[in-house]
Amino acid sequence: MAETLFIPEAATKAEKYNASLPQIEALISGEPDLYANLSNIAAALKEVFGFFWVGFYLVKGDQLVLGPFQGPIACTRINFGKGVCGTAWKEKQTQLVPDVEAFPGHIACSSASKSEIVVPVFKGEEVAMVLDVDSDQLNDFDQIDQEYLEKLMGILSKTL
Ligand code: SME
């Protein structure tokens, strides 16, 4: 298993995703432990993109519970349909939020967080967890992030 990510210098965001996704896939393939894989995905995304906060919330009963992440300490539990994460779970769809202040019911784990993208991860038809990425800049995520993060979560989904 490779333990170093190789990303071309001066790459565009899409090029960084294109370079890193196969390496992240190689990193998690062959490792059956979910928490080991979630930890490495969060660390890889933090290393490549320098996200303010990146991590997972896992469905446990009727709540999302904080899983492996990189960044400042965060809220531990989120109810179904609440906040951006709970909405992604309920709607079974990615939530791309350019300004968290404008999202009804947004849960502010950190006042520094300004924009956010949350991608659901499926086990069969059901949401098993969500990937949450926060930025301290407004409008920091776009269709490129959505496309590649959904692709990455599809790769993760196959291991569940
Ligand atoms: N802002 C999220 C809560 C999780 S933290 O950002 C890490 C939400 O509204 O669901």
Boltz pocket constraint, residues with backbone or C-beta under 6 A from the ligand:
constraints:
  - pocket:
      binder: B
      contacts: [[A, 53], [A, 74], [A, 75], [A, 78], [A, 82], [A, 83], [A, 84], [A, 85], [A, 86], [A, 105], [A, 106], [A, 107], [A, 108], [A, 109], [A, 110], [A, 113], [A, 116], [A, 132], [A, 134]]
      max_distance: 6.0
